[in-house]
Amino acid sequence: MIDWSQQRVVVTGGAGFLGRHLVAALERRNPADIFVPVRESYDLRQRQAILDLLHDARPTLVIHLAASVGGIGANRAHPADFFYDNLMMGAQLLHESWQAGVAKFVAIGTVCAYPKFTPIPFREEELWNGYPEETNAPYGLAKKMLLVQSQAYRQQYGYNSIFLLPVNLYGPRDNFDPETSHVIPALIRKCLEAAERGDETIEAWGDGSPTREFLYVADAAEGIALAAERYDDSEPVNLGSGFEISIRDLLTTIARHTGFTGQIVWDTTQPNGQPRRALNTDRAAERFGFRATTDFDEGLRRTVEWYRQTLAEPATVSEL
């Protein structure tokens, strides 16, 4: 257990979707300081920017959320960017944090690191039993290198670094940009816009058969905060909800929440992505007491309602 009153925390990516919720979860714990670097001042792909950040913030705890991310389309269009940016940020930040004497480093990985065909539910022991799904493999492997680095630095230096694997996140303040958003915000936007126009059909990628697990963003933030507080091991830990749903059922549910009553047309010329994703979450419960608490249908309702409100208040769109 750490004494939060003594912690100076750096949260990279703290101004983003998950980051804002994590900062709120940390603020409830009253640390000595929370520092959120912005890219304009600290480009974490550059070593000097990392050195400047560590000098300016003098952290005792670094939580590394910052990432170049996107959905299937973005991953297909920018595989090199996703690989380079995420590898450079993570590898250099962990190394320089150790060099600077930062007491603890929390690395946030991705469910995309798992092999394409992983037995359900995904257990942490399966991480190395195959190659990730091709469309997001560069991103997944770049983030996965943080696990290797974390374990290597613990083995050689006794460094207290941990590695967490959150499943797909959703919730208020998600990214609804159609070019870069993940599946839930993309489908919410598509359904709302179709309903407003009175469209009779909408088109969705794939055939709807893949399954996914989704974790409400506030639950994910609480899981990360608990791990930072209580977990001291470099074995990877899944963060998930334990609820699996097909993309077809997901879209049907979103259509209901958004008021779209037309027909769904599946474009089977587009990729499905990984066939199934669902996590075993026992390790998180056992090691630091985390279980998700937000019902999926309720979480979707809140997300749709937040986006509706955002559309009604143009001045807040910049917060996306």
ABEGO torsion letter per residue (X at the ends): XBBAAABBBBBBGAABAAAAAAAAAAAAAGBABBBBBBAAABBAABAAAAAAAAAAAGBABBBBABBBBEBAAAAAAAAAAAAAAAAAAAAAAAAAAAAAGBABBBBBBBAAABBABBBOBBBAAAAAAEBBBAAAAAAAAAAAAAAAAAAAAAAAAGBBBBBBBBBBBBEBGBBABAAABBAAAAAAAAAAAAAAAGBABBBBBEAGABBBBBBBAAAAAAAAAAAAAABBBABBBBBBAGBBBBAAAAAAAAAAAAGBABBBBBBAABBAEBABBBBBAAAAAAAAGBBBABBAAAAAAAAAAAAAAAAABAAAAAAX
